[in-house]
Amino acid sequence: MPEMPKAVDGYCAYCRTVKNRSVKTVSEYEHDLLTFFRYIKASESGDISEEKMKETDISRITIEDIGKITREDIYRYMRYTADVRRNSAVTRARKLSSLKGFFKYLVVVRGELETNPCEHMEGPRIKNKLPKFLSLEESISLLEAVERDTESKYRERDYCILTLFLNCGMRLSELTGISLSDIDRELRSLRVLGKGNKERIIYLNEACADALRSYIAVRAKYGEPKDKNALFISRNHRRISNQMVQKIVYKYLDMADLGYKNCSVHKLRHTAATLMYQTGKVDVRVLKDILGHEQLNTTQIYIHVSDKGMEEAMRHNPLSGKTGKKNG
């Protein structure tokens, strides 16, 4: 793969060290910017095929070259991501956000450009979809599927993983990042590292404490871990990966006959939030802090999921009993 332009390398270093963005986030910025510059370079020859894009050398793109990029170039690129790459609205919005941050860095931070071609550009409108989740009964079935898996050497670990997801609503990266030193000795709380490298405390209920206690008691049987501080250990004695946790979730969804729901690890986060709000009557502001959301409006989507109040209101409509005359 060709080396990246110097300006992109500098921006990624700035995001990682000064803005303290996560490695994953910076990797996404880098991917978006390299794709953009490959498109810009390839479009000069009139060939923007996938093969041409892959072989295009962008390492020699200078700040002078970047300064020639116009808003029309960016609009054409956004059209390319929609029509050719078939990127979703969410992905296209992220790509535009990456470009906005990059050009703002060159104008405001570095002072190497006078104008930002992305300034005031509107991104694609994103539909607000209601989150999918498991019901209380389905969540119990999922946990019971792990309990029935008596032949698994990792049953206590897997049960603990699913219990934390369903009770705490943590993100996948937050769960795999938990270390033994993050857990309160009394198993009352634990510390996770969320989006934007922001730490927060998650308080543990009885189910979580019991699952952790059972798992930690047998953790040593997996062998000497290479990361001694990692909570969840893989069969290779390393800190468990995101991919491995996803496989565990899919395995037990199938065993619980819930595979048809196309559930994912993130859906378990939605499940925890929905159950806490609807069944546990947790205030939405408290739920915001539990989930580690920046804005309240991100959390408020759970207010509208299977809202029992709306269902009850429909039943109380004075016309609800008017069903029409029966023939005959």
N, C-alpha and C positions, 0 to 999 in steps of 0.2 A: 504494500500500500504506500502511495507517495507520502512524503512528509507534509505536514500541515504548514500553511502560511505562518509566518512569524507573528502576525497580528492575532491569529487564532490561538496560537500557543500562549501568547502573552495574556490573552483574555481568560483562557482556561486556568492559567496559573493564578490570575487575579481572583477569579471566582472561588478557587480552592483555598487560597491562603488568606485573602483579605475579606471576602464575603463569607467565607467559611461554609461554602456549599459542600454537600456530600459528594463522595467519589462517583456515585451513580448519577447524580444530577449533572455534574461536570461532564461526565461521559456522554450524556444525552445532548448537552450543549455542543460538544465537540462533533458528535455525529451529525447533528443538524447543520452546523456551519460548514463542515466538509462537503456534505451533500449539496448545499447551496453553491459553494464555490466550484464544485465540479460541474454543476449545471451551467453556471455563468461561463466557465471556460469552454465547456463543450458546445454551448450554444453559439459561440463565435464561429464555429465551423459548420453550423447548421445541423449537426448530428448529436441528438441528445438521447441516443439509444442507451440501454443499460450497459452494453459492452463498451461503448465509447466513454461513458461516465466512469467506469471502473478503471480504465487505462489512462485517464486524463491526469496529467501532472499539474498539481496546483501549488507545489512547494515554492515556486518563484513569484507567486502573486505578491505584489508590493502594496504599500499603503497608498501609493499613487493610483494603482489599479483599483483598489477598493473605493477610492474617492470618486471614481468615474461611475460607480453604480448608482442607478437612478431608481426612483419609486416605480417607474414603469417596468424596470428589470425585476423588481421584487414581485410586482403584480403578476408578471408572466411566470415567475417561478412558482407562485402560489397556485396559479392555474395548472401548471405542470404537476404539482403534487396532488391536485384533485383529479385531473383528467387522465394522467399517465400512470402515476404511482398509486392512484386510488386510495390516498390517505383519508382517514376519517376526519371529521370536523375537529375532533379533539386533538388529533395528531397535527393537523395543519395549524391549529391555534398555538400549539407548543412550538412548532417550527418558527412561526412568526415572532413569538415571544423571545426565542433564542436570538433571532436577528435583531430585535429591538434592543435587547440587553447588550449585544455586541457593538452595535453602532453607537449606543449611548456611552459605552466605555471609551470608544475612540474619540467621541466629541467632548464629553464632560471630564472624564478621568485623564485621558492621555493628551487631549487637545490636539490630536493629529488630523482631525477632520473638522470642517467648519459647520457642516450641516448633517443632520440625521435623516436619511431617506425614508426611514420607517416611522418617523414621528407622526403621531395622530392617525396612523393606519389602523383601520378596524379589522379585527380578526373574524373568522367565520362564526356564525351564530351556532351555539351549541345547545342541543335539546336537553332539557332537564328530565332525565329518566328517573323513575322511582327505583330505588335499590331493590334487588332481589334478595331474599333471605329464607331461612328455614323457620318453620313454626316451632313452638315449644316442644310439641310431640316429636317432630322430626329431629330436633336437636338431641333429645333424650335417646332416640333410636340410634343416632350416630355414635353417641358415647357408649351405648350398650353393645354396639357392634365391636368396639375395641375390647370391652370386657369379655366378650365371647371368644375372642381370638387368643385362646390359651396356649397355642403353639408358638406364638410370636415371642422371640427373645426380647423384643423392644416394647412390649405391651404397656408397661408403666410409663415409659417415655412418651409413647404416642398418645396415651390417654391424657397425660399432663399437657401435651401440646394442644390437643383439641379442647381441653377444659379451659386453658388460658384464652384461647381464641374466642370461645363461646361466652365466657364470663367477663372478659376484660376488653374485648373489642380492639386488641392491639393489631398493628400492621405486621405483615410478614417479616420485614426487615427488623422490626423492633423485637419480635420474638427470637429470631435467630441470633440477634446481637446480645441477648441477655447473658450476663456472666454471674458466677456464684457470688461475687462480691457486690452485685447489684441488689441482692435479696436480703431483706431484713432477717436477722437471726430468729426472730419469733414468727417468721412467715406472715407478717401482717401487711407488708408492702414490698414492692420492688421498683427499681429505677429503669426506665427505658430511654433510648435515644431515638427521638422522632424526626420528622421532616425538618430540614434546615438545621440539623445537629442540635435540636432543642431537647433538653432532658425534661422528663416529667415523672412524677411518682404515680404508680398505679397501686391502689389498695386492694388487698386480696380477701375474698370471702372464704367461707369454710371449705367450699368445694375446691378452690384453687390451692389453699394451704394443704389440704389433705392429699391432693394429687401431687404437689411438689414434694411433700414429705415421703410419699410412697416411692416416687421416682428417685429422689436423692439417695434413699436407702439402698437402692440397687444399682445406682449409676456406676459404681466401681466394677461391676461384673462385665461391663462393656470393654474392659481393658484400660490400660494406662493412656489417658487422653494426651494428644500432642499439645492441645491448648488446655492446660490444667484448670483454667478459670472459666472455660465455656460451660454453660449450663447443659445445653443439649448436645450430645455427642453422637456422631454417625458410626456406622460399622467400621469405618476406616480410622476410628479414634480421633477424628478431627471435629471442629465445631460444625454442627449440622448446617447444610446449605439451604438456600431458599428452594432450590429445585427438589431436594429430598423431602422437605416439608410438604411441598405441593403434591408429591407422589403419595405421601402418607394420607393426606386429606382425600385424594381421589380414591385410594384403596378402600378406606372405610366408608366413603359415600356409596361405593358399589356394594360393599358388604351389607350396608343398611338399606339397600334397594332405593337409594336416593340419587343414583347416577343420572337418572333421567332429568333431574332438575338443573343439570349443567352448572352446578355450584362450583365455586372456586374458593381459594383461601380468603380472598377479599370479601366474598359473600358471607363468610363466617363473621367478619367484622361487622357487616351490615346486620347480621342476625343478632349479635350481642347488643348492638345499639337499639334495634327495634324491640327486642325483648325487654331491655331496661326501661325504655320509654313507655311502651304500651302496657306491659304486664307489671313491671316494677314501679311504674309511676314516677320515674326519675325526671326531675326538672330538666328542661332542655339546656339550660345554662350549665348545670352540673354535667350533663352528658357531653357538652362541648369540651369541657376540661378533661373528662375521662378519655375521650377520643383523641385529644390533642389537636383539635381544629383551631385554626387561626381566627376564623370569622364565624359568628353565630349563624349566618345564613347557610353555611355549609352543613350545619347540624340540623337545621330546621326541616330538611327534607324528610327526616324520620317522623315528623309530626303528621305528615300526609300519607304515610304508608298504612293502608288498611285501617284508617281512622274509625274507631268504634263510635265516636261522637257523630260523624256524618252518617254512618249506617243507622244509628238510633234516630237521628233527625228525619231521615227518609221514612222510617216506620211511623213516625208521629204526624206526618203530613195528613191533614184531614181527608184528602182524596185517596189515601193509600188503600182503603177498602173498596173503592169503586172499581170493579173489575169488568163491567159491561154485562149486558143481558145474555143469558144462555139461550141458544136456539132450541126449539122444541119445547 
